[in-house]
Amino acid sequence: MRKSLCVTAVLAFLPVAAMADAPQQRQGSPDEQKACVKDVNRHCHALMNEGDLVVLACLQQHRAAISAACNKVLTDHGQ
């Protein structure tokens, strides 16, 4: 449960990070969450309690190693 909450939080933040002045915030779809949960657990598990920006930065730092599906989620959200 904790793992999916972290991924949900990261994906909910993605549109805000892409457009800091945007008035709305969207949550990642269940498919987007599923696409990144393994990558967050594999590459960023130790940082999951550090906050959404830290986990997002971790995924970006591991861009070459994350799954194509998670990479697409990041790209689709301007990351």
N, CA, C and O atoms as a Tinker XYZ file with bonds, in Angstrom:
   316  protein
     1  N      0.828000   -1.187000    0.000000    73     2
     2  CA     0.000000    0.000000    0.000000    64     1     3
     3  C      0.875000    1.255000    0.000000    63     2     4     5
     4  O      0.606000    2.190000   -0.753000    81     3
     5  N      1.904000    1.286000    0.823000    73     3     6
     6  CA     2.790000    2.445000    0.925000    64     5     7
     7  C      3.474000    2.737000   -0.394000    63     6     8     9
     8  O      3.641000    3.897000   -0.773000    81     7
     9  N      3.873000    1.680000   -1.098000    73     7    10
    10  CA     4.551000    1.844000   -2.378000    64     9    11
    11  C      3.655000    2.546000   -3.390000    63    10    12    13
    12  O      4.089000    3.474000   -4.073000    81    11
    13  N      2.415000    2.106000   -3.486000    73    11    14
    14  CA     1.528000    2.710000   -4.468000    64    13    15
    15  C      1.137000    4.128000   -4.066000    63    14    16    17
    16  O      0.861000    4.951000   -4.938000    81    15
    17  N      1.104000    4.432000   -2.788000    73    15    18
    18  CA     0.828000    5.804000   -2.353000    64    17    19
    19  C      1.942000    6.738000   -2.787000    63    18    20    21
    20  O      1.680000    7.861000   -3.219000    81    19
    21  N      3.180000    6.286000   -2.677000    73    19    22
    22  CA     4.304000    7.108000   -3.104000    64    21    23
    23  C      4.254000    7.350000   -4.604000    63    22    24    25
    24  O      4.454000    8.475000   -5.062000    81    23
    25  N      3.993000    6.318000   -5.355000    73    23    26
    26  CA     3.906000    6.473000   -6.810000    64    25    27
    27  C      2.746000    7.389000   -7.162000    63    26    28    29
    28  O      2.867000    8.225000   -8.058000    81    27
    29  N      1.623000    7.242000   -6.470000    73    27    30
    30  CA     0.483000    8.121000   -6.711000    64    29    31
    31  C      0.866000    9.566000   -6.428000    63    30    32    33
    32  O      0.511000   10.464000   -7.192000    81    31
    33  N      1.577000    9.791000   -5.353000    73    31    34
    34  CA     1.992000   11.147000   -5.008000    64    33    35
    35  C      2.932000   11.714000   -6.063000    63    34    36    37
    36  O      2.796000   12.874000   -6.452000    81    35
    37  N      3.868000   10.923000   -6.521000    73    35    38
    38  CA     4.799000   11.381000   -7.557000    64    37    39
    39  C      4.046000   11.706000   -8.833000    63    38    40    41
    40  O      4.262000   12.762000   -9.427000    81    39
    41  N      3.172000   10.820000   -9.258000    73    39    42
    42  CA     2.442000   11.046000  -10.495000    64    41    43
    43  C      1.445000   12.189000  -10.367000    63    42    44    45
    44  O      1.150000   12.869000  -11.349000    81    43
    45  N      0.930000   12.401000   -9.176000    73    43    46
    46  CA     0.033000   13.539000   -8.973000    64    45    47
    47  C      0.804000   14.843000   -9.101000    63    46    48    49
    48  O      0.245000   15.862000   -9.507000    81    47
    49  N      2.077000   14.815000   -8.759000    73    47    50
    50  CA     2.896000   16.016000   -8.805000    64    49    51
    51  C      3.407000   16.325000  -10.213000    63    50    52    53
    52  O      3.671000   17.488000  -10.521000    81    51
    53  N      3.551000   15.332000  -11.061000    73    51    54
    54  CA     4.171000   15.520000  -12.371000    64    53    55
    55  C      3.618000   16.704000  -13.150000    63    54    56    57
    56  O      4.408000   17.518000  -13.627000    81    55
    57  N      2.314000   16.846000  -13.305000    73    55    58
    58  CA     1.832000   17.996000  -14.072000    64    57    59
    59  C      2.185000   19.329000  -13.422000    63    58    60    61
    60  O      2.404000   20.320000  -14.118000    81    59
    61  N      2.240000   19.358000  -12.095000    73    59    62
    62  CA     2.599000   20.592000  -11.402000    64    61    63
    63  C      4.061000   20.929000  -11.656000    63    62    64    65
    64  O      4.403000   22.096000  -11.850000    81    63
    65  N      4.915000   19.931000  -11.656000    73    63    66
    66  CA     6.324000   20.173000  -11.928000    64    65    67
    67  C      6.515000   20.667000  -13.354000    63    66    68    69
    68  O      7.371000   21.512000  -13.614000    81    67
    69  N      5.732000   20.149000  -14.260000    73    67    70
    70  CA     5.850000   20.543000  -15.659000    64    69    71
    71  C      5.334000   21.959000  -15.879000    63    70    72    73
    72  O      5.863000   22.691000  -16.716000    81    71
    73  N      4.313000   22.346000  -15.139000    73    71    74
    74  CA     3.696000   23.653000  -15.316000    64    73    75
    75  C      3.434000   24.246000  -13.937000    63    74    76    77
    76  O      2.309000   24.186000  -13.442000    81    75
    77  N      4.447000   24.811000  -13.321000    73    75    78
    78  CA     4.362000   25.272000  -11.947000    64    77    79
    79  C      3.250000   26.290000  -11.735000    63    78    80    81
    80  O      2.705000   26.372000  -10.634000    81    79
    81  N      2.900000   27.058000  -12.743000    73    79    82
    82  CA     1.867000   28.069000  -12.595000    64    81    83
    83  C      0.482000   27.559000  -12.965000    63    82    84    85
    84  O     -0.484000   28.320000  -12.935000    81    83
    85  N      0.373000   26.289000  -13.312000    73    83    86
    86  CA    -0.916000   25.738000  -13.728000    64    85    87
    87  C     -1.887000   25.733000  -12.550000    63    86    88    89
    88  O     -1.497000   25.384000  -11.436000    81    87
    89  N     -3.115000   26.107000  -12.773000    73    87    90
    90  CA    -4.070000   26.170000  -11.675000    64    89    91
    91  C     -4.602000   24.812000  -11.245000    63    90    92    93
    92  O     -5.129000   24.690000  -10.139000    81    91
    93  N     -4.482000   23.778000  -12.091000    73    91    94
    94  CA    -5.021000   22.467000  -11.773000    64    93    95
    95  C     -3.908000   21.467000  -11.527000    63    94    96    97
    96  O     -2.775000   21.641000  -11.977000    81    95
    97  N     -4.254000   20.427000  -10.812000    73    95    98
    98  CA    -3.330000   19.331000  -10.597000    64    97    99
    99  C     -4.065000   18.050000  -10.939000    63    98   100   101
   100  O     -5.161000   17.810000  -10.432000    81    99
   101  N     -3.472000   17.217000  -11.801000    73    99   102
   102  CA    -4.073000   15.940000  -12.162000    64   101   103
   103  C     -3.332000   14.826000  -11.460000    63   102   104   105
   104  O     -2.132000   14.931000  -11.204000    81   103
   105  N     -4.036000   13.774000  -11.153000    73   103   106
   106  CA    -3.403000   12.594000  -10.586000    64   105   107
   107  C     -3.115000   11.620000  -11.708000    63   106   108   109
   108  O     -3.910000   11.496000  -12.640000    81   107
   109  N     -1.992000   10.929000  -11.633000    73   107   110
   110  CA    -1.680000    9.931000  -12.641000    64   109   111
   111  C     -2.759000    8.858000  -12.678000    63   110   112   113
   112  O     -3.321000    8.480000  -11.650000    81   111
   113  N     -3.031000    8.384000  -13.870000    73   111   114
   114  CA    -4.033000    7.326000  -14.019000    64   113   115
   115  C     -3.511000    6.039000  -13.380000    63   114   116   117
   116  O     -2.313000    5.920000  -13.121000    81   115
   117  N     -4.387000    5.089000  -13.127000    73   115   118
   118  CA    -3.932000    3.800000  -12.592000    64   117   119
   119  C     -2.881000    3.141000  -13.501000    63   118   120   121
   120  O     -1.944000    2.514000  -13.007000    81   119
   121  N     -3.033000    3.281000  -14.813000    73   119   122
   122  CA    -2.046000    2.705000  -15.726000    64   121   123
   123  C     -0.701000    3.409000  -15.599000    63   122   124   125
   124  O      0.345000    2.763000  -15.664000    81   123
   125  N     -0.718000    4.731000  -15.417000    73   123   126
   126  CA     0.536000    5.478000  -15.240000    64   125   127
   127  C      1.202000    5.092000  -13.927000    63   126   128   129
   128  O      2.422000    4.937000  -13.870000    81   127
   129  N      0.420000    4.938000  -12.889000    73   127   130
   130  CA     0.964000    4.516000  -11.598000    64   129   131
   131  C      1.606000    3.134000  -11.711000    63   130   132   133
   132  O      2.707000    2.895000  -11.214000    81   131
   133  N      0.890000    2.242000  -12.374000    73   131   134
   134  CA     1.397000    0.874000  -12.546000    64   133   135
   135  C      2.695000    0.870000  -13.355000    63   134   136   137
   136  O      3.584000    0.057000  -13.102000    81   135
   137  N      2.800000    1.770000  -14.320000    73   135   138
   138  CA     3.985000    1.821000  -15.182000    64   137   139
   139  C      5.250000    2.179000  -14.405000    63   138   140   141
   140  O      6.348000    1.779000  -14.794000    81   139
   141  N      5.107000    2.925000  -13.314000    73   139   142
   142  CA     6.302000    3.401000  -12.598000    64   141   143
   143  C      6.545000    2.755000  -11.242000    63   142   144   145
   144  O      7.614000    2.948000  -10.664000    81   143
   145  N      5.597000    2.002000  -10.719000    73   143   146
   146  CA     5.757000    1.473000   -9.368000    64   145   147
   147  C      7.006000    0.597000   -9.233000    63   146   148   149
   148  O      7.716000    0.701000   -8.233000    81   147
   149  N      7.282000   -0.247000  -10.200000    73   147   150
   150  CA     8.468000   -1.107000  -10.114000    64   149   151
   151  C      9.756000   -0.292000  -10.185000    63   150   152   153
   152  O     10.731000   -0.604000   -9.501000    81   151
   153  N      9.756000    0.750000  -11.010000    73   151   154
   154  CA    10.946000    1.590000  -11.126000    64   153   155
   155  C     11.207000    2.381000   -9.851000    63   154   156   157
   156  O     12.355000    2.536000   -9.435000    81   155
   157  N     10.142000    2.880000   -9.232000    73   155   158
   158  CA    10.302000    3.592000   -7.958000    64   157   159
   159  C     10.854000    2.632000   -6.913000    63   158   160   161
   160  O     11.772000    2.982000   -6.171000    81   159
   161  N     10.304000    1.433000   -6.853000    73   159   162
   162  CA    10.785000    0.449000   -5.874000    64   161   163
   163  C     12.219000    0.025000   -6.152000    63   162   164   165
   164  O     13.006000   -0.146000   -5.222000    81   163
   165  N     12.561000   -0.143000   -7.404000    73   163   166
   166  CA    13.888000   -0.628000   -7.780000    64   165   167
   167  C     14.965000    0.444000   -7.597000    63   166   168   169
   168  O     16.031000    0.167000   -7.048000    81   167
   169  N     14.692000    1.646000   -8.050000    73   167   170
   170  CA    15.733000    2.671000   -8.099000    64   169   171
   171  C     15.635000    3.725000   -7.001000    63   170   172   173
   172  O     16.628000    4.383000   -6.690000    81   171
   173  N     14.466000    3.894000   -6.418000    73   171   174
   174  CA    14.257000    5.032000   -5.523000    64   173   175
   175  C     13.664000    4.641000   -4.177000    63   174   176   177
   176  O     13.203000    5.498000   -3.423000    81   175
   177  N     13.676000    3.366000   -3.881000    73   175   178
   178  CA    13.047000    2.871000   -2.648000    64   177   179
   179  C     13.565000    3.599000   -1.406000    63   178   180   181
   180  O     12.774000    3.962000   -0.535000    81   179
   181  N     14.845000    3.811000   -1.312000    73   179   182
   182  CA    15.435000    4.448000   -0.131000    64   181   183
   183  C     14.999000    5.899000    0.027000    63   182   184   185
   184  O     15.143000    6.476000    1.105000    81   183
   185  N     14.474000    6.485000   -1.028000    73   183   186
   186  CA    14.093000    7.901000   -1.000000    64   185   187
   187  C     12.593000    8.116000   -0.885000    63   186   188   189
   188  O     12.132000    9.257000   -0.911000    81   187
   189  N     11.835000    7.058000   -0.760000    73   187   190
   190  CA    10.380000    7.174000   -0.802000    64   189   191
   191  C      9.816000    8.073000    0.290000    63   190   192   193
   192  O      8.742000    8.645000    0.105000    81   191
   193  N     10.495000    8.219000    1.410000    73   191   194
   194  CA    10.010000    9.074000    2.495000    64   193   195
   195  C     10.533000   10.498000    2.397000    63   194   196   197
   196  O     10.248000   11.325000    3.263000    81   195
   197  N     11.286000   10.789000    1.363000    73   195   198
   198  CA    11.904000   12.110000    1.215000    64   197   199
   199  C     11.011000   13.114000    0.484000    63   198   200   201
   200  O     11.351000   14.295000    0.408000    81   199
   201  N      9.911000   12.678000   -0.037000    73   199   202
   202  CA     8.988000   13.580000   -0.707000    64   201   203
   203  C      8.938000   13.357000   -2.205000    63   202   204   205
   204  O      9.807000   12.714000   -2.794000    81   203
   205  N      7.901000   13.905000   -2.795000    73   203   206
   206  CA     7.609000   13.691000   -4.207000    64   205   207
   207  C      8.707000   14.204000   -5.129000    63   206   208   209
   208  O      9.081000   13.529000   -6.089000    81   207
   209  N      9.219000   15.381000   -4.845000    73   207   210
   210  CA    10.252000   15.951000   -5.716000    64   209   211
   211  C     11.519000   15.111000   -5.722000    63   210   212   213
   212  O     12.173000   14.965000   -6.755000    81   211
   213  N     11.856000   14.564000   -4.576000    73   211   214
   214  CA    13.053000   13.731000   -4.475000    64   213   215
   215  C     12.879000   12.445000   -5.276000    63   214   216   217
   216  O     13.796000   12.023000   -5.981000    81   215
   217  N     11.710000   11.823000   -5.172000    73   215   218
   218  CA    11.449000   10.587000   -5.919000    64   217   219
   219  C     11.419000   10.884000   -7.417000    63   218   220   221
   220  O     11.959000   10.120000   -8.216000    81   219
   221  N     10.796000   11.979000   -7.789000    73   219   222
   222  CA    10.777000   12.366000   -9.195000    64   221   223
   223  C     12.193000   12.602000   -9.707000    63   222   224   225
   224  O     12.544000   12.140000  -10.793000    81   223
   225  N     13.001000   13.311000   -8.943000    73   223   226
   226  CA    14.398000   13.549000   -9.329000    64   225   227
   227  C     15.163000   12.237000   -9.446000    63   226   228   229
   228  O     16.001000   12.080000  -10.334000    81   227
   229  N     14.877000   11.301000   -8.559000    73   227   230
   230  CA    15.527000    9.992000   -8.609000    64   229   231
   231  C     15.167000    9.259000   -9.901000    63   230   232   233
   232  O     16.034000    8.682000  -10.557000    81   231
   233  N     13.888000    9.284000  -10.260000    73   231   234
   234  CA    13.484000    8.642000  -11.521000    64   233   235
   235  C     14.184000    9.303000  -12.700000    63   234   236   237
   236  O     14.613000    8.626000  -13.634000    81   235
   237  N     14.297000   10.613000  -12.654000    73   235   238
   238  CA    14.980000   11.321000  -13.737000    64   237   239
   239  C     16.461000   10.959000  -13.781000    63   238   240   241
   240  O     17.028000   10.814000  -14.864000    81   239
   241  N     17.091000   10.811000  -12.623000    73   239   242
   242  CA    18.509000   10.439000  -12.574000    64   241   243
   243  C     18.738000    9.031000  -13.100000    63   242   244   245
   244  O     19.813000    8.728000  -13.619000    81   243
   245  N     17.760000    8.188000  -12.971000    73   243   246
   246  CA    17.869000    6.802000  -13.432000    64   245   247
   247  C     17.176000    6.599000  -14.773000    63   246   248   249
   248  O     16.819000    5.478000  -15.134000    81   247
   249  N     16.994000    7.673000  -15.494000    73   247   250
   250  CA    16.244000    7.652000  -16.755000    64   249   251
   251  C     16.687000    6.526000  -17.686000    63   250   252   253
   252  O     15.848000    5.857000  -18.289000    81   251
   253  N     17.974000    6.315000  -17.805000    73   251   254
   254  CA    18.486000    5.288000  -18.724000    64   253   255
   255  C     18.134000    3.872000  -18.269000    63   254   256   257
   256  O     18.153000    2.938000  -19.070000    81   255
   257  N     17.817000    3.714000  -16.994000    73   255   258
   258  CA    17.566000    2.380000  -16.459000    64   257   259
   259  C     16.087000    2.096000  -16.199000    63   258   260   261
   260  O     15.722000    0.946000  -15.955000    81   259
   261  N     15.234000    3.111000  -16.247000    73   259   262
   262  CA    13.826000    2.860000  -15.956000    64   261   263
   263  C     13.141000    2.229000  -17.168000    63   262   264   265
   264  O     13.644000    2.281000  -18.290000    81   263
   265  N     11.998000    1.643000  -16.907000    73   263   266
   266  CA    11.259000    0.963000  -17.969000    64   265   267
   267  C     10.781000    1.963000  -19.012000    63   266   268   269
   268  O     10.631000    3.153000  -18.738000    81   267
   269  N     10.548000    1.453000  -20.206000    73   267   270
   270  CA    10.038000    2.300000  -21.288000    64   269   271
   271  C      8.683000    2.875000  -20.917000    63   270   272   273
   272  O      8.374000    4.017000  -21.258000    81   271
   273  N      7.876000    2.090000  -20.220000    73   271   274
   274  CA     6.540000    2.558000  -19.834000    64   273   275
   275  C      6.622000    3.730000  -18.860000    63   274   276   277
   276  O      5.890000    4.708000  -19.007000    81   275
   277  N      7.497000    3.642000  -17.876000    73   275   278
   278  CA     7.651000    4.733000  -16.904000    64   277   279
   279  C      8.286000    5.942000  -17.577000    63   278   280   281
   280  O      7.903000    7.081000  -17.308000    81   279
   281  N      9.239000    5.700000  -18.438000    73   279   282
   282  CA     9.858000    6.791000  -19.177000    64   281   283
   283  C      8.802000    7.552000  -19.983000    63   282   284   285
   284  O      8.838000    8.781000  -20.053000    81   283
   285  N      7.874000    6.830000  -20.584000    73   283   286
   286  CA     6.805000    7.462000  -21.353000    64   285   287
   287  C      5.914000    8.308000  -20.453000    63   286   288   289
   288  O      5.498000    9.401000  -20.837000    81   287
   289  N      5.619000    7.804000  -19.254000    73   287   290
   290  CA     4.806000    8.581000  -18.299000    64   289   291
   291  C      5.507000    9.902000  -17.981000    63   290   292   293
   292  O      4.886000   10.965000  -18.012000    81   291
   293  N      6.800000    9.828000  -17.675000    73   291   294
   294  CA     7.544000   11.051000  -17.379000    64   293   295
   295  C      7.530000   12.001000  -18.568000    63   294   296   297
   296  O      7.283000   13.197000  -18.415000    81   295
   297  N      7.794000   11.464000  -19.746000    73   295   298
   298  CA     7.817000   12.279000  -20.971000    64   297   299
   299  C      6.439000   12.898000  -21.232000    63   298   300   301
   300  O      6.342000   14.078000  -21.569000    81   299
   301  N      5.387000   12.109000  -21.079000    73   299   302
   302  CA     4.026000   12.604000  -21.314000    64   301   303
   303  C      3.661000   13.744000  -20.367000    63   302   304   305
   304  O      2.800000   14.566000  -20.679000    81   303
   305  N      4.321000   13.790000  -19.210000    73   303   306
   306  CA     4.052000   14.837000  -18.224000    64   305   307
   307  C      5.131000   15.924000  -18.244000    63   306   308   309
   308  O      5.258000   16.705000  -17.301000    81   307
   309  N      5.894000   15.959000  -19.317000    73   307   310
   310  CA     6.878000   17.033000  -19.486000    64   309   311
   311  C      8.118000   16.908000  -18.625000    63   310   312   313
   312  O      8.786000   17.905000  -18.353000    81   311
   313  N      8.430000   15.721000  -18.201000    73   311   314
   314  CA     9.596000   15.516000  -17.326000    64   313   315
   315  C     10.722000   14.880000  -18.092000    63   314   316
   316  O     11.787000   14.629000  -17.529000    81   315
